[in-house]
Every structure is written in C-alpha cells, then in structure tokens.
Amino acid sequence: MTEQGYSVAVVGATGAVGQEMLKVLAERSFPVRELRPLASARSAGKHVEFKGRDYVVQELTDDSFAGVQVALFSAGGKVSEQFCPVAARAGAVCIDNTNAFRMDPAVPLVVPEVNAHVIPSHKGIIANPNCSTIQMVVVLKPLHDAARIRRVVVSTYQATSGAGKKAMDELFQQTTDLISGREHPPKVFPHRIAFNIIPQIDVFLENGYTKEEMKMVNETKKIMEDQSIRVTATTVRVPVFYGHSEAVNVETERKLSAAEARELLGKAPGVKVVDDPVNRRYPMPIDAAGQDDTLVGRIREDISIENGLNLWITADNIRKGAATNAVQIAEILVRENLL
C-alpha cells in the first residue's frame, strides 16, 4: 500500500455486479489509489463513474494487472478461469464472484460474517459464494453455533437481476408488452418470466437437481465447515427485479425456540430481524433492495418435527449477494495487512 491507498481492478466493470462493486467501493470508502475498470473488447472504451470521476473502461488482457493489488472479478466463469491466475501471478489478490473456483479445495470460499478466518490461507484467489448461499449462511451460522444444524431444506424465490441486466430488461419488456396485449417471446429465460415463476435456475444435472441447487448444497457445507449438514434445495426464478428470498427449514441437534432464535439472530453480524407478523412486518425484496443486511423473519417452530425452525430470508442479491460481500473481503485483506 502507498500512502494514498491501493490499486484496484474491477473486471466486468460495465456489468450489473461490476457497477455495484464500484458503488460499494465508494460508499464504504475503500482506500482506492488507482481504479482500473476492465471488460471485454466489446465493452472497452465505454465509460464508468467512480466517486464523481469518469473512467474509460480498458480491454482485459494478460497485461492488465501490472501493479494491481486487489482484483474484483465479475465477468463470467470462463473469464475468471483464464485471468484470475494471470492476475494472481502478477501479485494481485483476486476476489472472484463466479463459480470458477468455489469448490476448489485450495481456494477459500468466504462470507466474512461466517468464516473470515480462512482468508489468510488464500494463494492469490478468494471465491465469493453464490448469492443465494451467502444470505442463507449468514443466518444459519449463529443457529449452527448454538444448536448444531443437522438438516436444511430451502426453496428460493430469486430475482431476475441474478441473471444479469438482459434478464431484467426481459422482465420489463415482457410485462409492458403483455399489458399492452403484445406477445414477447423469452430469450434469456427458458419460459416467460412476466406474471410467471420458473422452477429452474441454470441447467439440470443427472441427479434431477439444477446446477444452482447443487451450488447451495455444496457451498453451504464448505462455508460452514461441516460436511455432515444435510442440505436440499429448490431454486426458483420469480418476476422481481432485485432481492432474493428464501423459505428455509432447519433441523437442529438441540431444540431452539423461536424466541431463542430471534435473540441469537438479533445479535448476529450482517443480520436484521424483521419479525412482527401481527403488524404485518416481515422481510420483502422491496425492503432488502439497496441494503447490505440480510433480513430474516417469519421465525417459528416447525410443528412437524421436534427440533425444527422455519425462517424467511431476504437480501439484495447484487449487494450482499455479490458486490458488498466481495468488498468486505477486500476490507479484511487491508485490515489484516494481507495485501
């Protein structure tokens, strides 16, 4: 670090998550000395704004990382597979928002509120988990520490922003066209998303689960550092722009009352309890949008099993589910002198 701060590259700077990364870096006053916005040749030459200043986006090449100390990646798995090792060899610490390295045993998979202690083990690459996994484990961690979670059953209600800007545009245009009596065939999603829900995110695997569902299964175990936790997931796309929601059922080794769970979650970092059903207060995507906290409510005991809880969890998938989580990791690298 120089006196003025760090050289920071944002790969995929023109995308939805890349744009949010720039915003979060500014909001959280990350010590940026030099900003290097990078993207494909197609997007090179475009302009992005950071702290009131205009920056020209540069083409991503093997020479892009000279002098860079932190590289935030959100340009797709193939880009990360190719360029994260290049950036790491150049001396940068890569915080990768794709699926490229998440299950690599040599790469830490990090949610700062849950397992920040694994960050120092990095070898130049740190993986940012899947957005739906991040918000779930932030809530599960204090419950697991108190009563040890045996099993998790999760059904997600995921916003279109999780599939990128073109997906959000498709929802907007389909909705407008359908209201006007026009058809708008799907291009991004396998079916119409407007006024519909699609129980498929990513491709189906041989076991009948989708890739997104298995991400939640495998990433949860790795982040929580407990392979004995049984996890099953159903991931669903809903016609919402921002904010993933999840209905989560947990079975614990020791019984937790709803009141005890509320107390634990009320003290948990990065978690905000919104649980007042009498006054119709519970987490909703419109409330989570723009926030960094993960909201949890509808906390109640499962009447079908002895040691069970039901939870409703909502978070901004572009912020805590991607950009904010990555910047939080970078902040720890700075704080712990790991750059």
C-alpha positions, -999 to +999 in steps of 0.1 A: +000+000+000+011+035-007+001+065+014-029+071-008-043+035-010-044+005-033-045-002-070-079-019-076-091-036-108-127-043-114-131-070-141-166-068-157-169-031-147-198-024-171-220-053-159-247-051-132-224-065-104-194-046-116-213-014-115-224-022-080-189-031-069-178+005-080-207+019-060-200-001-029-162+007-030-171+043-030-198+041-003-176+022+021-146+045+014-123+017+003-088+031+000-085+032-038-054+049-051-059+038-087-090+023-102-086+001-133-120-008-148-117-037-172-140-055-196-141-074-229-130-058-261-167-053-269-171-030-238-137-014-239-139+024-245-172+027-225-172+050-195-179+043-158-182+067-129-164+064-096-165+090-069-177+116-093-149+109-118-152+095-152-131+064-162-126+048-196-130+010-195-099-008-206-098-041-225-089-071-203-056-086-214-028-106-198-010-072-192-039-056-173-028-064-138+007-049-135+008-031-102-027-041-092-031-053-056-069-061-055-088-075-085-126-079-082-139-103-108-175-105-121-173-112-158-183-148-160-167-181-151-146-186-183-131-151-179-122-158-143-107-192-151-084-176-177-075-143-159-076-149-122-044-170-123-028-143-145-038-116-120-025-137-091+008-143-108+011-105-112+008-101-075-029-092-071-053-109-047-084-119-068-118-119-053-139-139-078-176-136-080-181-165-103-184-203-099-149-209-113-130-216-081-157-220-054-153-257-049-115-258-054-101-271-021-072-247-024-094-216-027-111-201+003-149-196-001-157-167+021-187-150+037-170-126+062-196-129+089-193-167+088-157-178+080-134-148+077-107-168+095-100-188+062-090-156+043-053-157+052-050-192+036-055-178+001-030-184-026-039-153-047-076-162-053-106-160-029-140-171-041-173-152-034-201-177-029-234-179-048-257-151-039-285-173-026-259-192-005-245-161+011-277-148+025-287-182+039-254-190+057-252-155+073-285-165+091-276-202+096-242-196+113-254-183+147-280-210+148-254-237+140-230-224+166-258-225+193-275-258+184-257-275+155-278-278+124-284-313+111-305-306+080-316-276+058-344-275+033-345-244+013-368-231-015-357-199-032-375-170-049-348-154-069-349-120-086-342-116-123-311-094-116-294-127-106-293-135-143-279-101-153-291-069-170-306-086-201-328-107-178-341-076-160-348-060-194-367-091-205-389-089-174-396-052-180-403-056-217-424-087-214-445-070-187-450-039-208-459-059-239-483-082-222-502-054-205-504-038-240-517-070-255-485-080-273-465-112-271-429-111-261-412-145-265-384-153-240-348-151-249-329-150-216-351-174-197-365-208-209-401-195-204-419-163-200-409-146-167-435-119-166-465-129-144-449-163-140-424-183-120-398-207-134-386-236-112-353-238-130-321-218-124-292-230-145-290-264-162-304-297-149-279-323-137-281-361-138-295-362-102-325-341-112-312-310-094-302-279-112-266-266-110-279-236-089-294-260-064-262-281-061-242-249-056-263-242-025-258-278-012-220-279-017-212-243-009-231-243+024-211-273+036-178-258+026-185-223+042-200-238+074-170-262+075-193-291+083-198-318+057-224-336+080-250-309+074-276-323+050-289-297+025-316-299-001-327-270-023-352-260-049-343-228-067-370-207-085-369-176-106-397-150-098-407-118-116-389-094-093-360-071-102-339-070-071-338-092-039-337-129-035-360-145-009-358-180+007-381-202+027-357-221+049-364-250+072-337-262+096-335-291+119-311-288+148-294-312+172-306-292+203-340-276+203-341-239+197-373-220+205-384-193+181-377-167+209-341-180+213-336-180+176-348-143+174-324-134+202-294-151+185-302-136+151-307-101+167-271-101+178-257-117+146-234-095+123-250-086+090-284-098+100-315-077+107-346-093+123-379-081+108-404-103+125-437-087+137-464-107+119-492-091+140-483-058+123-476-075+090-438-068+092-416-094+076-388-093+050-397-084+015-375-078-016-386-042-018-372-036+017-340-055+011-331-037-021-302-013-016-294-027+019-263-047+029-280-065+058-297-099+053-333-097+066-349-126+084-384-130+098-414-154+100-393-172+126-414-200+140-410-235+153-417-263+129-448-282+142-439-313+122-406-322+139-391-319+174-361-296+168-372-276+137-374-239+128-389-221+098-373-189+086-380-164+058-348-147+045-344-119+020-314-099+008-302-077-021-286-103-043-265-077-062-252-061-030-247-086-001-251-115-026-222-102-047-206-067-046-207-060-009-195-094+001-165-090-022-157-056-009-160-068+027-134-095+019-111-068+004-116-047+036-104-077+057-073-081+035-065-044+042-073-046+079-052-077+084-023-065+063-027-094+039-021-075+006 
